[in-house]
């Protein structure tokens, strides 16, 4: 039997995502009620600009006093889609204190203060759900913390930012330079006027922190994630990648060490073989590849941003939290029992593609090979082209640590025959 008293929902933020959440709650009200077992009622919408017309949102529900809204005491669920650290953090903790569970899409806040938010939710016996914080509509967080809860996840490798994937895909498919591809992404609405958070990897790093924490049952904060943007990727890098049968993607990579004693989390551009499933992810789409002991290899793919896709994830969490509310239960909270140390980037072992500008004369290759050998970095392949006294030398290594590779590059720069290091890129997805 369906309960007649509605569950009341407070919406914090009514921008692209928030307005879609409000619209779906209205247009799918009967379906949501049937799935939950009780009607859900939009009880208030907190915004910064109350004069703006918001289609489908009654004016009498709009307020600029978000604090008063979450303190009402009759609110069952607070949906937070305003983003940023403050006032979101204070509003969420206040919501817990006044009896509401929370659904959030706030990746930056969860990456920075996820542990404190989970602790506040547990203290007040409330839910904190955030499927929409990573990869938009793609079901990813719930599979990691529920469906794979009995498995051991060893690696999460993914494209988690649609803007950067669109730019790199355009560079790959058309031969465009970075700026040209960025300009097209901006014109099409894929890139913000200030794309720094995307192209410098901040957005992906926050998502990597969240994914690593869930996958490895370990607290991983944003500061633990190594971050390298993709603004230095060139058309020449793509040409080199194609010669290797690869393409280039900005990847979020979370790994458990081979001995199981530590984890790493990193974001950076990398070459991946065209045979890898992630290589075929085009445009602004996201995809995440998960490797675990029992399930093996799993791939999650779909639209990673946008109003409707992100609202879909928010509404999925809203249904789950409302069901918990009716049953008097809470869903899974933070699982950080493993408490594994997060290793620095210097300990990460991977393959490398290094492009050098060198003098075109006898003995250069031998000098370069000697430097690699002295730093215990094994060479897989070498390509050399040159004329008129100048040459390019491309070296692909076997697996080596980031620290050993850094020492190798420093030594290479000291050679008289090496004019410069044109590019260094990791090779992933073997």
C-alpha positions as CSV (number, residue, x, y, z in Angstrom):
1,X,0.0,0.0,0.0
2,X,1.3,3.4,-0.9
3,X,1.8,6.0,1.8
4,X,-0.2,9.1,1.1
5,X,1.9,11.6,3.0
6,X,4.6,12.9,0.6
7,X,8.3,12.8,1.2
8,X,9.5,16.4,1.0
9,X,12.5,17.4,-1.1
10,X,14.5,20.6,-0.8
11,X,16.5,21.5,-4.0
12,X,19.7,23.6,-3.6
13,X,20.5,25.1,-6.9
14,X,18.3,25.4,-10.0
15,X,20.8,25.7,-12.9
16,X,21.2,23.3,-15.8
17,X,21.1,20.2,-13.5
18,X,18.7,21.5,-10.8
19,X,16.1,22.7,-13.3
20,X,16.1,19.2,-14.9
21,X,15.7,17.6,-11.5
22,X,12.7,19.8,-10.8
23,X,11.2,19.1,-14.2
24,X,11.6,15.3,-14.0
25,X,10.2,15.3,-10.4
26,X,7.1,17.1,-11.8
27,X,6.6,15.2,-15.1
28,X,7.4,11.8,-13.7
29,X,5.7,12.3,-10.3
30,X,3.4,9.3,-10.6
31,X,6.1,6.9,-11.7
32,X,8.4,8.1,-9.0
33,X,5.7,7.7,-6.4
34,X,5.0,4.1,-7.6
35,X,8.7,3.2,-7.5
36,X,9.3,4.7,-4.1
37,X,6.0,3.8,-2.4
38,X,5.1,7.3,-1.5
39,X,4.7,10.6,-3.4
40,X,7.6,13.0,-3.5
41,X,7.0,16.7,-3.2
42,X,9.3,19.6,-4.1
43,X,9.1,21.6,-0.9
44,X,11.5,24.4,-1.7
45,X,14.2,25.6,-4.2
46,X,17.2,27.7,-3.0
47,X,18.7,29.9,-5.7
48,X,20.9,33.0,-5.9
49,X,18.8,35.0,-8.4
50,X,15.1,34.7,-7.5
51,X,14.0,37.0,-10.3
52,X,15.0,34.5,-13.0
53,X,12.1,32.7,-14.5
54,X,12.3,28.9,-14.0
55,X,9.9,27.0,-16.1
56,X,8.0,24.4,-14.1
57,X,9.1,25.7,-10.7
58,X,6.4,27.5,-8.8
59,X,7.5,31.0,-7.7
60,X,6.3,30.4,-4.1
61,X,8.9,27.6,-3.7
62,X,11.8,29.8,-4.6
63,X,14.0,31.2,-1.9
64,X,17.4,32.8,-1.5
65,X,17.7,31.5,2.1
66,X,19.1,28.0,1.7
67,X,20.0,27.8,5.3
68,X,16.4,28.3,6.5
69,X,15.2,25.8,3.9
70,X,17.5,22.9,5.1
71,X,16.7,23.8,8.8
72,X,12.9,23.5,8.3
73,X,12.8,20.1,10.0
74,X,10.1,18.7,7.7
75,X,12.5,18.1,4.8
76,X,13.2,14.4,4.1
77,X,15.8,14.8,1.4
78,X,18.1,17.7,0.4
79,X,19.4,17.6,-3.2
80,X,22.5,19.7,-3.5
81,X,23.5,20.7,-7.0
82,X,25.1,24.1,-6.4
83,X,28.7,22.9,-6.4
84,X,31.8,24.3,-4.8
85,X,33.0,24.0,-1.3
86,X,31.0,26.6,0.6
87,X,28.2,27.1,1.3
88,X,27.6,23.6,0.1
89,X,29.5,21.9,2.9
90,X,27.8,23.9,5.7
91,X,24.3,23.3,4.1
92,X,24.9,19.6,3.8
93,X,26.0,19.2,7.4
94,X,23.1,21.4,8.5
95,X,20.7,19.2,6.6
96,X,22.0,16.1,8.5
97,X,21.6,17.9,11.8
98,X,18.0,18.8,11.0
99,X,16.9,15.3,10.0
100,X,17.4,15.2,6.2
101,X,19.3,12.8,4.1
102,X,21.4,14.2,1.2
103,X,21.8,13.6,-2.5
104,X,24.8,15.5,-4.0
105,X,26.5,16.0,-7.3
106,X,29.4,17.9,-5.8
107,X,32.6,16.2,-6.8
108,X,34.9,18.9,-5.6
109,X,33.5,18.9,-2.1
110,X,33.3,15.1,-1.8
111,X,36.9,14.8,-3.0
112,X,38.1,17.3,-0.4
113,X,35.9,16.6,2.6
114,X,34.1,13.3,1.8
115,X,35.3,11.7,5.1
116,X,33.8,14.5,7.2
117,X,30.6,14.4,5.3
118,X,30.2,10.7,5.7
119,X,31.0,11.0,9.4
120,X,28.2,13.6,9.7
121,X,25.8,11.4,7.9
122,X,26.6,8.5,10.1
123,X,26.4,10.5,13.3
124,X,22.8,11.5,12.4
125,X,21.9,8.2,10.9
126,X,21.2,9.7,7.5
127,X,22.1,8.8,3.9
128,X,24.7,10.5,1.7
129,X,24.4,9.5,-2.0
130,X,26.4,11.0,-4.9
131,X,26.2,9.0,-8.0
132,X,26.0,12.2,-10.1
133,X,29.4,13.4,-8.8
134,X,31.3,11.1,-11.2
135,X,30.5,10.5,-14.9
136,X,27.1,12.0,-15.1
137,X,24.4,9.4,-16.0
138,X,26.8,6.4,-16.0
139,X,26.0,4.1,-13.1
140,X,29.4,3.8,-11.5
141,X,29.5,4.7,-7.8
142,X,26.7,2.3,-6.8
143,X,28.2,-0.7,-8.8
144,X,31.5,0.0,-7.1
145,X,30.2,0.3,-3.5
146,X,27.4,-2.2,-3.8
147,X,27.5,-4.6,-6.8
148,X,31.3,-5.1,-6.4
149,X,31.3,-5.0,-2.6
150,X,32.2,-8.7,-2.3
151,X,35.0,-8.4,-4.9
152,X,38.5,-7.0,-4.9
153,X,38.9,-4.1,-7.3
154,X,42.5,-3.7,-8.5
155,X,42.3,-1.0,-11.1
156,X,39.9,1.8,-12.3
157,X,41.0,3.4,-15.6
158,X,38.7,5.9,-17.2
159,X,37.8,8.9,-19.3
160,X,35.8,11.0,-16.8
161,X,35.8,14.4,-18.5
162,X,33.8,14.9,-21.6
163,X,35.4,18.3,-22.5
164,X,38.9,16.9,-22.7
165,X,37.8,13.8,-24.5
166,X,36.1,15.9,-27.2
167,X,39.2,18.1,-27.7
168,X,41.6,15.1,-27.9
169,X,39.2,13.2,-30.1
170,X,39.0,16.2,-32.5
171,X,42.8,16.5,-32.5
172,X,43.1,12.8,-33.3
173,X,40.4,12.6,-36.0
174,X,41.1,15.9,-37.8
175,X,44.8,16.7,-37.1
176,X,43.7,20.0,-35.4
177,X,46.0,21.6,-32.9
178,X,45.0,22.0,-29.2
179,X,43.8,25.6,-29.5
180,X,41.7,25.0,-32.6
181,X,40.0,22.0,-31.0
182,X,39.4,23.9,-27.8
183,X,37.8,26.8,-29.8
184,X,35.4,24.3,-31.4
185,X,34.6,22.7,-28.0
186,X,33.8,26.2,-26.7
187,X,31.6,27.1,-29.7
188,X,29.6,23.9,-29.3
189,X,29.1,24.4,-25.5
190,X,31.3,21.5,-24.4
191,X,33.9,23.8,-22.8
192,X,33.4,26.6,-20.4
193,X,34.6,30.2,-21.1
194,X,37.4,29.3,-18.6
195,X,38.2,25.7,-19.3
196,X,41.0,25.4,-16.7
197,X,39.2,22.9,-14.4
198,X,38.7,20.6,-17.3
199,X,41.9,20.9,-19.4
200,X,44.3,21.1,-16.5
201,X,42.7,17.9,-15.0
202,X,41.2,19.4,-11.8
203,X,37.8,18.0,-12.6
204,X,39.1,14.5,-13.4
205,X,41.3,14.5,-10.3
206,X,38.4,15.1,-8.0
207,X,36.5,12.2,-9.6
208,X,39.6,10.0,-9.3
209,X,39.8,10.7,-5.6
210,X,36.2,9.6,-5.2
211,X,36.6,6.5,-7.3
212,X,39.8,5.4,-5.6
213,X,38.3,5.8,-2.1
214,X,35.3,3.6,-3.0
215,X,37.3,1.0,-5.0
216,X,40.0,0.5,-2.5
217,X,38.1,1.1,0.8
218,X,40.6,3.8,1.6
219,X,40.4,7.5,2.2
220,X,41.8,9.3,-0.9
221,X,41.6,13.1,-0.9
222,X,42.1,15.4,-3.9
223,X,45.6,16.3,-2.6
224,X,46.6,12.7,-2.9
225,X,45.9,12.6,-6.7
226,X,48.7,13.4,-9.1
227,X,47.4,15.8,-11.7
228,X,48.8,16.7,-15.2
229,X,46.7,18.6,-17.7
230,X,46.5,18.1,-21.5
231,X,47.3,21.6,-22.8
232,X,50.8,20.5,-24.0
233,X,49.5,17.6,-26.1
234,X,50.4,18.4,-29.8
235,X,49.5,17.1,-33.2
236,X,53.0,15.7,-33.3
237,X,52.2,13.6,-30.2
238,X,49.2,12.2,-32.0
239,X,51.3,11.4,-35.1
240,X,53.7,9.5,-32.8
241,X,50.8,7.7,-31.2
242,X,49.4,6.6,-34.5
243,X,52.8,5.1,-35.5
244,X,52.6,3.0,-32.3
245,X,49.0,2.0,-33.0
246,X,47.7,4.2,-30.2
247,X,45.6,7.3,-29.5
248,X,45.8,9.8,-26.7
249,X,43.3,10.2,-23.9
250,X,43.2,12.2,-20.6
251,X,42.9,9.3,-18.1
252,X,42.0,9.0,-14.5
253,X,43.9,6.0,-13.2
254,X,43.4,4.4,-9.7
255,X,45.5,1.3,-9.0
256,X,46.2,-1.1,-6.2
257,X,49.9,-1.9,-5.9
258,X,50.9,-5.4,-7.0
259,X,51.7,-6.4,-3.4
260,X,48.3,-4.9,-2.3
261,X,50.0,-2.7,0.3
262,X,49.3,0.7,-1.2
263,X,47.3,2.5,-3.9
264,X,47.9,5.3,-6.3
265,X,45.5,7.8,-8.0
266,X,46.6,10.0,-10.9
267,X,45.2,12.0,-13.9
268,X,47.3,12.7,-17.0
269,X,47.4,12.3,-20.8
270,X,48.4,8.9,-21.9
271,X,48.8,6.8,-25.1
272,X,46.5,3.8,-25.2
273,X,46.4,1.1,-27.8
274,X,43.7,1.3,-30.4
275,X,42.7,-2.2,-29.4
276,X,41.7,-1.0,-25.9
277,X,38.0,-0.3,-25.4
278,X,38.7,3.2,-24.1
279,X,40.4,4.1,-27.4
280,X,37.0,4.0,-29.2
281,X,35.3,6.5,-26.8
282,X,34.6,9.5,-29.0
283,X,33.3,13.0,-28.6
284,X,32.2,14.2,-25.1
285,X,31.4,10.7,-23.9
286,X,32.9,9.1,-20.7
287,X,33.9,5.6,-20.1
288,X,35.4,3.8,-17.1
289,X,37.2,0.4,-17.2
290,X,37.2,-1.5,-13.9
291,X,39.4,-4.6,-13.3
292,X,38.6,-6.9,-10.3
293,X,39.6,-10.3,-9.1
294,X,36.3,-12.1,-9.5
295,X,34.3,-10.1,-12.1
296,X,37.3,-9.5,-14.3
297,X,37.1,-6.6,-16.7
298,X,34.0,-4.3,-16.7
299,X,33.4,-1.2,-18.8
300,X,30.8,1.6,-18.0
301,X,30.0,4.0,-20.9
302,X,27.7,6.9,-21.5
303,X,27.2,10.6,-21.4
304,X,29.3,12.1,-18.6
305,X,27.8,15.5,-18.2
306,X,24.8,17.7,-19.1
307,X,21.5,18.6,-17.5
308,X,19.4,15.5,-18.3
309,X,22.1,12.9,-17.9
310,X,23.3,14.2,-14.6
311,X,19.7,14.7,-13.4
312,X,19.1,11.0,-14.2
313,X,21.8,10.1,-11.7
314,X,20.4,12.5,-9.1
315,X,16.9,11.1,-9.4
316,X,18.2,7.5,-9.2
317,X,19.8,8.5,-5.8
318,X,16.7,10.3,-4.8
319,X,14.6,7.2,-5.3
320,X,17.0,5.0,-3.3
321,X,17.2,7.5,-0.4
322,X,13.5,7.9,-0.3
323,X,13.0,4.1,-0.2
324,X,15.5,4.0,2.7
325,X,13.6,6.7,4.4
326,X,10.3,4.8,4.2
327,X,11.9,1.6,5.5
328,X,13.7,3.3,8.3
329,X,17.1,2.2,7.0
330,X,20.2,3.8,5.5
331,X,22.3,2.7,2.6
332,X,26.0,2.0,2.5
333,X,28.2,4.7,4.0
334,X,31.9,5.3,3.8
335,X,34.0,2.1,3.7
336,X,37.6,3.0,4.6
337,X,38.6,0.0,6.7
338,X,41.6,-0.8,4.5
339,X,43.3,2.5,5.2
340,X,45.9,1.8,2.6
341,X,48.7,4.4,2.1
342,X,48.5,6.5,-1.1
343,X,51.9,6.2,-2.8
344,X,53.5,9.2,-4.5
345,X,53.7,9.5,-8.3
346,X,57.4,8.7,-8.2
347,X,56.6,5.1,-7.2
348,X,54.2,4.6,-10.2
349,X,55.5,2.1,-12.7
350,X,54.4,2.4,-16.4
351,X,55.7,2.6,-19.9
352,X,56.9,5.9,-21.4
353,X,57.1,7.5,-24.8
354,X,59.9,10.0,-25.0
355,X,60.6,12.3,-28.0
356,X,64.1,13.9,-28.1
357,X,65.6,16.5,-30.4
358,X,69.2,15.4,-31.0
359,X,72.2,16.1,-33.2
360,X,72.2,14.0,-36.3
361,X,75.7,12.5,-36.0
362,X,77.2,9.1,-35.2
363,X,77.1,7.9,-31.6
364,X,74.0,9.8,-30.4
365,X,71.9,6.7,-30.1
366,X,74.6,4.9,-28.1
367,X,74.9,7.9,-25.7
368,X,71.2,8.0,-25.2
369,X,71.0,4.2,-24.7
370,X,73.8,4.4,-22.1
371,X,71.9,7.0,-20.0
372,X,68.8,4.8,-20.0
373,X,70.9,1.8,-18.9
374,X,72.6,3.7,-16.2
375,X,69.2,4.6,-14.7
376,X,67.9,1.0,-15.0
377,X,65.3,1.9,-17.6
378,X,64.9,-0.7,-20.2
379,X,64.2,0.4,-23.8
380,X,61.5,-1.4,-25.9
381,X,61.8,0.4,-29.2
382,X,63.7,3.3,-30.8
383,X,62.9,5.4,-33.9
384,X,65.4,7.9,-35.4
385,X,64.8,10.4,-38.2
386,X,67.1,13.3,-39.2
387,X,68.7,15.5,-41.8
388,X,70.8,18.7,-42.0
389,X,72.5,18.0,-38.7
390,X,69.3,17.7,-36.6
391,X,67.3,14.6,-35.8
392,X,64.4,13.4,-33.7
393,X,64.8,10.3,-31.5
394,X,61.7,8.5,-30.1
395,X,62.2,6.0,-27.3
396,X,59.6,3.8,-25.9
397,X,60.5,2.1,-22.6
398,X,59.5,-1.0,-20.9
399,X,57.8,-0.5,-17.5
400,X,59.8,1.9,-15.3
401,X,59.0,4.0,-12.2
402,X,58.2,7.7,-12.6
403,X,61.2,8.5,-10.4
404,X,63.7,6.5,-12.4
405,X,62.3,8.0,-15.6
406,X,62.7,11.5,-14.2
407,X,66.4,10.8,-13.4
408,X,66.9,9.5,-16.9
409,X,65.4,12.6,-18.5
410,X,67.5,14.9,-16.3
411,X,70.6,13.1,-17.4
412,X,69.6,13.2,-21.0
413,X,69.3,17.0,-20.9
414,X,72.9,17.2,-19.8
415,X,74.2,15.5,-23.0
416,X,75.7,17.9,-25.6
417,X,74.0,15.9,-28.3
418,X,70.5,16.3,-26.9
419,X,69.0,19.6,-28.0
420,X,65.8,19.2,-26.0
421,X,63.1,16.9,-24.8
422,X,60.1,17.5,-27.1
423,X,57.6,15.4,-25.1
424,X,57.2,12.7,-22.5
425,X,54.0,10.7,-22.4
426,X,53.0,7.6,-20.5
427,X,51.7,4.5,-22.3
428,X,48.7,2.8,-20.5
429,X,46.1,0.2,-21.2
430,X,48.3,-2.8,-22.1
